[in-house]
Amino acid sequence: MGTVAASPVDWVRRRDPDLATVRRALRVTIAACVGFYLSRYLLGDRVTAVYALFTAIALGVVGRAAGSVRARLVTLGCVLPVGLALVALGTVLARGTVPATVGLVVVAFTISFASVGGPRFAGLAAGLQLLYVLACFPPYAPDTLGSRLAGVGLGLVLLAVAEMLIVPDPDPVPYRSLVADAADALAHHLDGLADAMDGVPPADLAERHLAAVAAGERLRPSRVPPGVVPAGPSRRDHALANAASTVRFVLSRADLDGDLGRVGEWPAAAAVTRPAANGARAGATALRGGPLPPALAVAPVAAADVTGRPGIGELAVEAVARTIQDGVRLFDGAVRVFRGAPAPEGFVTDPFWYSRRSTVSLWWHRLRIHLTPRSVYFQLALRTAAALGGARVIAGLLDLQHGFWVVLATLTVMRTSAAATRTAVVPAVFGTMAGAFVAAPVLMILGAPVDRYAIVTPVVMFAAFAGGVLFGQAVGQALFTLLVTVVFAQLSPSTWRLAEVRLVDVLAGAVVGILVGLAAWPRGAAGELREAVARLYVAGGRTVRETVDALDGDEPTVRSLPSARRAMQLADTAYAMYATERRTPAMSGVDWQAAIVTGHDLVDGAQLLGQSLTPVNRLGGKRGVATLEAAAAAIEAAYGAAADVVRLRVGGLDVPRVTVGVPPGATPERARLVVSVEVYLAALARDLARLTASTSKIAGLDG
């Protein structure tokens, strides 16, 4: 029997599984064509036609809003005044190459750096830059500013209407729902643990644990569509990200391979774990719109007899249970902040610091964190500003016809690394050459009547916007070159030389992109990721040691915690950008997400342990604590060594073995606190051992 040939629809779905590209191409084509035809043929305003067309392309193809339909509409509404301001600024500065270039450098850096506000802003950065670029080229015509602004407004409104009404993309699953699912799975697992601690373990305890871990894995940013991850500086985004990281941390501590996997009946631990399960379930309900979770009461410490040094196993299991309880309390508090309620009190380390900040203050805090050469956002902003500024200078000094395309080509081929930029240049150049060869005979065949070009424009436009995904970047560039030809043929008389001009401009822009990519941070986020993870390990290890020292000190403060949080955020953003880049042999074979999670456990765990920094719980005196402090110092040294390994300075790593024990004569509270610290430090050692076992190419970390 012969095989059945695949239908065209099946062929398209193989390249665009959910038809997102096809739907977006259709929406942008309709919005751009309606704005262009309405302005060009009905109103007779060529300037408005150009700006309506390119606004739809800039904010629908070159840049694109992310998230649900409602989120995209809100984002487009927010960028409307920004787009109008950029066009007005470009129009004023187009009087000369120098002011236009200075303005472009400032605009490119500012807009790129504003991407620290999250993927909703980052997705539109290139499109907003394009609006300024379009306006800052000759002719210098400030008298046309009204028509230009009208075109921007018309194009953006039409794009928003198309996003809402024309084959809209299905809304992605909200991140709060994913967090709620993970919290429910965690609660189900904790119910099983509590039953096991009471002596009646459920038959499906292992399955519950696996299901909870799987739900936690679905919270990974790499598994969530852009615009869904709470990566912005707002209080809600901070709170939801805090809730997600806490759920994942608690899941890592509710590990059946660790202390909770010990066989036995632990009634004291069960009394702590069961309320924690209910708290996780209440938080999940609140994330879905239900009532706010009530404050989770801290279970009292049983006055067990520790004078005879009871089994460390019982104290260890209870210590893990109390860590889980503290984590659920933190989770419920983050959920309350997310819902707009006041942050709960009783947390020594102030995990909800962001709840008392204004939006402006949170934005400034985020910008200040990344205002350093160690930030991948700062690096990308400088590279983009240098590349676009260089392209504008070349276009102005050489007086290139349609010099706008030079900067557009640079903007199109620029990537976060030099290797990726070189890869993008090849299809851009060859595609433009192919498009130029096709455009020349098209112009000769269609001739001068503009109505012929008006008829073919929608078809060529749709093919150009969808062709890059369906047929490859080279075909997409060829079709876009053809699109530019048929559009400009409707604005002024054109010849086959128009395609030749575009080819020269694209070559010039590509050269600029390559040179800047080689000169400034050529390795992209991959080059920064190693250093970011290493700094996270150093800062996290210092925080662990200071936290343990503070348990026996007079001042319950951990001064390094803010710097550890900052290192964690820089590492997160470096990994997020690295995930969008092409893998290189030097970075492959490494589970960098696991490396990041290990750093999170350092900082999040220290923050939870810091809840014990109260006068009644501090160890009070050096007797029997020297081994505990020595263990903390060993963990700090081990993660410092791991940082050197990540930096490729050394090729081996010894994981410390943590054993402390209860000091003689300790009270029940102090005995449990000592064991809690021991269990936490031992968990950090296990995390490092897992990373060592699962990672094969961090400079011989497995050896």
C-alpha angles and dihedrals in degrees: 000000000000122000119256112246115242115252121239089253091055090048091052093046091054089060098033104026099184094029089238092141093048092049093047091048090052093049095048092044092054094045094046095045094046091050093045097046094043092052099036102042107020101036096025092223111137094183094054089046093055094048094044090052097046094042090059090047094044096051098032104040113009088041126012137190116241135213132040123345090260092049091050092050091050090049093050090049091052094050095049095087089042091054092048091050092049093051091048091049093047091049092053095045095046090089091094144005095248099054092040091051095046089049092049092051091051094044094046093050094044096048094043092048091048086067086088083082090077140269094302089066097033092057093060098041097097092045093052091048088052091057091058091044091054092052099042096064126086141305093077098215114154089167088071093057092105092055091046093052091045089054092050092049093046094048094048094046091049090048091051091050090049091049089054103041111022114077092311118204115255112258113258119239106277114249091233088062091052090050090048091051091050091048091050091050089048091051091051090051093047090051088057092047091051090051090049091050088053090054100259106094114189117242092237098050093120091047090051090052093050091048091051092049090049091051089050091050090057087066092067109119090228089063096049126079117252113271093031099079111089096239100139128104096245122116091246093052092046091049096047092047088048091051092049095048091047093052090051092047093051089049089054090053094045087067118147090208092062133054093315090062092069115113116241147080115281109178094171091054091046090055088058099040099051095059088045089057090051090048092052090049092049090051091051090051091051091051088057091053101271127128119308114268113260119240108278109232117226109243112240119249111254113237094238121171107258098164090096092050099251121217110299087215092069093047091045093053090047090049091054090047091053091049088053090049092051089049092052090049088054091047093051090048091053090049090053091052090047089055091051098256122133116274113262119250131229098070111124097196094051098233091175097057090132093062091075096047127096121237091254091050092050091049091051090048090053094046092048092052091055097039090102135091086243091070117092089213091056091048093049092047092054093046092049094047092049093047097047092042091051092049091051091051092051093047091050099043094046091042090226115192110244089009088173087082091060092062091039090055091050091049090049098050099037112110134172092264136038092238092054090046091054089049091052093047096063098061090039093056098039092042091052090049091051091047091050092052090051095043094056096062091039090059091048094048098046094042125187106324106107094205089072091057091046090058096052097039098085092049094048091044095052091046091049094051095046098033097077092064098033100043106014136269095284092058090045091054091047092052092046090053089052090048092053089051096053092043096051090045086067093053102047138352109289136191134191087272088077090073090049091053092052091051092053091047093049091050091051092048092047092053091052091049092051095047095049091044090055094045102047122051093322094185093059120201091340089067092052098041095075092052092044093053091045092052090048091054093049094047092043093049091050090050091052092052094046091048092054091045090051090057087069098035136090096240114057097210133122106203096186096057096091092050090048090053089050092050089049092054093048090049091049093053092045090054092045091055092041089056089063094053131086112264118250126206091246091058102034122101091039122111094217091172089060089049090053092047090052089055090048090054089054094055100032092047093050089050091053092044087052089068085079090064095108128119093248094052103038112112094242109206136022097257111124094353100095092090090050093053090044090053091051090050089050091052090049090050092047093053090044087055089047088055090055089049092051089050088054092240096123134019108218143051136198115208110217122235112229117211121152116145131197115301114240115267095015119156118241091257094050094043091055092045092052091049091046090056091045092051091049093050091046089051090053089052089051090050090054091047091051091050089050091051097044098043117073108176111039093119094298096315088157092060 
